[in-house]
Amino acid sequence: MNRGKLYGIGVGPGDPELMTLKAVRLIRESDIVAVPHKSRDKCFALRIAVGAVPELDNKPVLEIEMPMTLEKTARGQAYEAGIAKLREHLDANRTVAFLTLGDPTIYSTYCYLHERLLSLGYEAEIIPGVTSFCASAAALNIPLCEDRQELHIIPGVFDPAAALVYPGVKVFMKNNIPATLAVVRQQGLSAQLVENCGTDGQKIYQSAGEIPENAGYYSVMIIKEEAK
């Protein structure tokens, strides 16, 4: 039985010009594009990709809902439903390009689908993309790490007080900004933040005092120690 191949494609943080040549080529060559959203019109990853591949507007789009919840049962059911949709097209020998923000290997729900389909004998490949934290450091016009500094990537579910004891550079993604800011200000730390990196709505904050507590979900906060 001939089966199609799945590509998990990172489209970067927001600027279509940051998409890789390989990502653009594979999207163009795919039979169908899958998006991690129940509505193609509201999918941020798809909007980014269309900026680099305008003909995407004429390509079939498979909508796969990925609920923003920590509840394991609801997430598991959604993932299994998504896998069933993908298998239908892969079994029909179609090439599927699954779009995901940033890089698929960094806190992406795509990788659950990827690993599950590999375990079922399907062929799947990850295409890396520019990460939001690298793009944010570039937007701030700063090096992310210097000399022998450690780099710690902190997801939103992590306790900011516990994370801030780590040495080196701390990057907070999709985090509880008010809670993190409270600890940062209490400890007198320096912090910078980029909101909606690479989009028309990008905002840059160069100090903890400037950062608003209501900064959006697509915000990256960088807290650096001085390089030794």
C-alpha positions as CSV (number, residue, x, y, z in Angstrom):
1,M,0.0,0.0,0.0
2,N,1.4,3.3,-1.1
3,R,1.1,6.0,1.6
4,G,1.7,9.7,1.5
5,K,4.2,11.5,3.7
6,L,3.6,14.0,6.5
7,Y,5.8,17.1,6.9
8,G,5.7,19.1,10.1
9,I,6.8,22.5,8.9
10,G,7.9,25.4,11.1
11,V,6.7,28.7,9.6
12,G,8.7,30.9,12.1
13,P,7.3,33.4,14.5
14,G,5.4,35.8,12.3
15,D,7.4,37.3,9.4
16,P,6.9,35.3,6.2
17,E,10.4,36.3,5.1
18,L,11.8,34.2,7.9
19,M,10.4,31.0,6.4
20,T,13.0,28.7,5.0
21,L,13.3,27.9,1.4
22,K,12.7,24.2,2.2
23,A,9.5,25.1,4.0
24,V,8.2,27.1,1.1
25,R,9.1,24.4,-1.4
26,L,7.4,21.6,0.5
27,I,4.2,23.7,1.1
28,R,4.0,24.3,-2.7
29,E,4.6,20.6,-3.5
30,S,2.1,19.3,-0.9
31,D,-1.3,17.9,-1.9
32,I,-2.9,19.3,1.2
33,V,-2.0,21.7,4.0
34,A,-3.0,20.9,7.6
35,V,-3.4,23.6,10.2
36,P,-3.6,23.4,14.0
37,H,-6.9,25.2,14.2
38,K,-10.6,24.6,13.8
39,S,-10.9,27.5,11.4
40,R,-8.4,28.2,8.6
41,D,-9.4,31.9,8.6
42,K,-8.2,32.3,12.2
43,C,-5.0,30.2,11.9
44,F,-2.0,32.4,12.5
45,A,0.4,29.8,11.1
46,L,-1.6,29.8,7.8
47,R,-1.6,33.6,7.6
48,I,2.2,33.6,7.9
49,A,2.6,30.9,5.2
50,V,0.3,32.6,2.8
51,G,2.6,35.6,3.0
52,A,5.4,33.5,1.5
53,V,3.2,31.1,-0.6
54,P,0.3,33.2,-1.9
55,E,-1.0,30.2,-4.0
56,L,-1.9,28.6,-0.7
57,D,-5.2,30.3,-0.9
58,N,-6.1,27.8,-3.7
59,K,-4.8,24.7,-1.9
60,P,-7.0,22.4,0.2
61,V,-6.7,23.0,3.9
62,L,-7.3,20.3,6.6
63,E,-8.4,21.9,9.9
64,I,-7.2,20.0,13.0
65,E,-8.4,21.5,16.3
66,M,-5.7,21.7,19.0
67,P,-7.4,22.9,22.2
68,M,-5.5,25.2,24.4
69,T,-6.0,23.2,27.6
70,L,-3.9,21.3,30.1
71,E,-6.7,18.8,30.6
72,K,-5.2,15.5,29.4
73,T,-8.5,13.8,28.4
74,A,-9.6,16.6,26.2
75,R,-6.2,17.0,24.6
76,G,-5.9,13.3,24.0
77,Q,-9.3,13.1,22.3
78,A,-8.4,16.1,20.1
79,Y,-5.1,14.6,19.1
80,E,-6.6,11.2,18.2
81,A,-9.2,13.0,16.1
82,G,-6.4,14.9,14.3
83,I,-4.5,11.7,13.7
84,A,-7.6,10.1,12.2
85,K,-7.9,13.0,9.8
86,L,-4.3,12.9,8.8
87,R,-4.4,9.1,8.3
88,E,-7.3,9.4,5.9
89,H,-5.2,11.6,3.6
90,L,-1.9,9.7,4.1
91,D,-3.7,6.4,3.3
92,A,-4.9,8.1,0.0
93,N,-1.2,8.6,-0.9
94,R,-1.3,12.4,-0.4
95,T,1.6,14.5,0.8
96,V,0.5,16.6,3.8
97,A,2.2,19.8,5.0
98,F,1.3,20.5,8.6
99,L,2.0,24.1,9.5
100,T,3.2,25.1,13.0
101,L,4.4,28.3,14.5
102,G,8.1,28.8,15.2
103,D,9.9,25.5,15.2
104,P,8.0,22.2,15.5
105,T,10.4,20.8,18.1
106,I,9.8,23.6,20.6
107,Y,6.7,23.0,22.7
108,S,4.6,22.2,19.7
109,T,1.6,20.0,19.8
110,Y,2.5,18.8,16.3
111,C,5.2,16.5,17.7
112,Y,2.5,14.4,19.5
113,L,0.9,13.7,16.1
114,H,4.3,13.1,14.6
115,E,5.4,10.5,17.1
116,R,2.1,8.8,17.1
117,L,2.0,8.5,13.3
118,L,5.6,7.2,13.2
119,S,4.6,4.5,15.7
120,L,1.8,3.5,13.3
121,G,4.2,3.0,10.5
122,Y,3.7,6.3,8.6
123,E,6.5,8.4,7.2
124,A,6.9,11.8,8.7
125,E,9.6,14.5,8.7
126,I,10.2,17.6,10.7
127,I,11.2,20.8,8.9
128,P,12.7,23.3,11.3
129,G,11.7,26.9,11.5
130,V,13.1,30.1,13.1
131,T,12.2,30.1,16.8
132,S,10.3,32.9,18.5
133,F,13.1,33.5,21.0
134,C,15.9,33.8,18.4
135,A,13.7,36.2,16.4
136,S,12.9,38.1,19.5
137,A,16.6,38.5,20.4
138,A,17.2,39.8,16.9
139,A,14.3,42.2,17.2
140,L,15.8,43.5,20.4
141,N,19.1,43.8,18.5
142,I,20.9,41.8,21.2
143,P,22.8,38.5,21.4
144,L,20.8,35.8,23.1
145,C,23.8,34.1,24.7
146,E,27.4,35.2,25.1
147,D,30.6,33.4,26.0
148,R,29.7,30.5,28.4
149,Q,26.2,31.6,29.4
150,E,23.6,28.9,29.9
151,L,20.3,29.3,28.1
152,H,17.1,28.2,29.7
153,I,13.8,28.1,27.8
154,I,10.9,28.3,30.3
155,P,7.3,27.3,29.3
156,G,4.3,29.0,30.6
157,V,3.3,26.3,33.1
158,F,6.6,26.7,35.0
159,D,6.9,28.6,38.3
160,P,8.8,31.9,37.4
161,A,10.3,32.2,40.9
162,A,11.8,28.7,40.5
163,A,13.1,29.4,37.0
164,L,14.8,32.7,37.9
165,V,17.3,30.9,40.1
166,Y,18.9,29.3,37.1
167,P,22.1,30.9,35.9
168,G,22.6,32.6,32.6
169,V,19.8,33.6,30.2
170,K,16.2,32.8,30.9
171,V,13.6,32.9,28.1
172,F,9.9,32.8,29.1
173,M,7.5,31.7,26.4
174,K,3.7,31.9,26.6
175,N,4.0,32.6,30.3
176,N,2.0,34.3,33.0
177,I,3.4,37.8,32.5
178,P,2.0,39.4,35.7
179,A,3.4,36.6,37.9
180,T,6.8,36.7,36.1
181,L,7.0,40.5,36.2
182,A,6.2,40.5,40.0
183,V,9.2,38.3,40.6
184,V,11.4,40.2,38.2
185,R,10.6,43.6,39.8
186,Q,10.9,42.2,43.3
187,Q,14.4,40.9,42.6
188,G,15.4,44.0,40.6
189,L,16.2,42.0,37.5
190,S,16.6,43.4,34.0
191,A,14.1,42.1,31.5
192,Q,13.1,42.7,27.9
193,L,10.0,41.6,26.0
194,V,8.9,41.3,22.4
195,E,5.1,41.0,21.7
196,N,3.9,39.5,18.4
197,C,7.4,39.2,17.0
198,G,7.6,39.7,13.3
199,T,4.1,40.9,12.8
200,D,2.5,44.3,12.0
201,G,1.6,44.4,15.7
202,Q,5.1,43.8,17.0
203,K,5.9,45.7,20.2
204,I,9.3,45.9,21.9
205,Y,9.9,46.7,25.6
206,Q,13.5,47.3,26.6
207,S,13.0,47.2,30.4
208,A,10.9,45.5,33.1
209,G,9.3,48.9,33.9
210,E,8.0,49.2,30.3
211,I,6.5,45.8,30.1
212,P,2.6,45.8,30.4
213,E,1.0,43.1,32.5
214,N,-1.5,42.6,29.8
215,A,1.0,41.8,27.0
216,G,-0.4,39.2,24.7
217,Y,0.0,35.4,24.5
218,Y,2.6,35.6,21.7
219,S,5.1,37.4,23.9
220,V,8.7,36.4,24.7
221,M,10.5,37.7,27.8
222,I,14.3,37.6,27.9
223,I,16.1,38.0,31.2
224,K,19.9,38.1,31.0
225,E,22.7,38.1,33.4
226,E,25.9,39.9,32.5
227,A,28.3,37.7,30.7
228,K,31.3,36.8,32.8
